[in-house]
Amino acid sequence: MRQHRTPRLLGTLLLVAAAGISVVGAAPAAADRTVTPLGQVVPAPASVDASGSPYRITGGTRIRVDDSREARRIGSYLAEVLRPSTGYRLPVTDDSGRDGIRLQLTRKDAALGEEGYRLKSGKGAVTITARGPAGLFHGVQTLRQLLPAAVEKDSAQPGPWLVAGGTITDTPRYGYRGAMLDVSRHFFTVDQVKRYIDQLALYKVNKLHLHLSDDQGWRIAIDSWPRLATYGGSTQVGGGPGGYYTKAQYKDIVKYATSRYLEVVPEIDMPGHTNAALASYAELNCDGVAPPLYTGTEVGFSSLCVDKPVTYDFVDDVIRELAALTPGEYLHIGGDEAHSTSHEDYVAFMDKVQPIVAKYGKTVVGWHQLTGATPAKGALAQYWGLDSTSAAEKEQVAAAARNGTGLILSPADRVYLDMKYTKDTPLGLDWAGYVEVQRSYDWDPGNYLPGAPGSSVQGVEAPLWTETVSTSAHIDYMAFPRLPGVAELGWSPASTHDWDAYKVRLAAQGPRWDALGIGYYRSPQVPWPAE
Ligand code: TNX
């Protein structure tokens, strides 16, 4: 019965899609959910041409991959997503053929860049082509979203498994599309971080910024200063046991992130936010006295001792060991809320520390206070101000941007995932205000900061501070449904930006999160389908 309806339904969808209108209203009837319109994806694809017959995955479908390690690996990843719910065998093969699910790496189409892809779907095949493996992987995420939400379940479901006919050609707006997890205020295990990585990958996020140190805990083993982890990592907000990553565990996170085409950006926050380090080694303190470990949530009370030579031995060792563990380009040195460091000391400190980052082959990222010192050539500043931030502070950042400092935009009153949604939502802080879903999505990174050239914007990042967040269920609830909106700001062309269309696409993600076991905030701003 359902299939008989499909051609007529499809005709309607095509007409509507051609008119550039979004397709699914709130609470569509069950039969209408059979074929997801090609454009109903988060982040919105750059270009959609809906035409032709749908492709159907069946028990005989094969996943045909190029004869390359990366394509084969991505093919197996896709098979692992599809097998439990479809109940099909879905063998991955490098036998060429014109049918099935085809994953192809070809350098031909320069316009796709390293992260773009083309997805073509028709009667006999759905073919994803990309220049680089990251593009192929992002195309696979799109394919997942074009299948019914039940495809995400881990037990056999009825289907049918149809992919609407036509072509998506898709490339990202920005190269830096990040999410930050604060593993210092509360510690999160390797498995919890992997779970978040999988969620980020669904939305084509390509940077995982790990906030590895703060007043409440030091979370990465450093061989030359072992007490940082063993003592400085031994607690967390509220006084729990804390924890830290051994080098092998950190490498495991990096490897897992890499397999999902995310680059890990590690942060060691300094010169402030350093109580855990100061507590671990008395000699790092100007008075030579180690303070006690800290389990509260105040900020701005700690500082490394800027005048002591040992401070720079410490920084050099930490950055050297961390850089050696990190294949990515960036190393984040924090630099925020150094309220216990004089301005003069702050500038002197940053002048000494940034060259250490360069010495170990990494590019500096710092919170935007770094623009109050002299950002190194090539450094990125991460802006975390709000609408109410003073014009002078915004101008300081904009002036640095005009001078060549790249920007990552993380406005706290838009994309801080630790802000409460409303006064009644249980978790989160509210110092930057309440951040509902529309507020989080409805701004343009391209002309956000007055006086900063659009070309200085490298992308966006959604930080999740964890003073009030201590479990994966908490992460789910704070990140969903805001995170996909930030991911879309990073990926989709500005021309697709439209809250009314977005909220309908976002609503269609709800059943996917249900299927994946992601508990989300059911914002009244979003027309979730009836359960
Ligand atoms: C400000 S944003 C901080 C963090 C807190 C956060 C809580 C920034 C660079 N610093 O230390 O965790 O607010 O929202």
Residues whose N, C-alpha, C, O or C-beta is under 5 A from the ligand:
A	BS01	TNX	V299 D336 W367 W384 D418 L429 W465
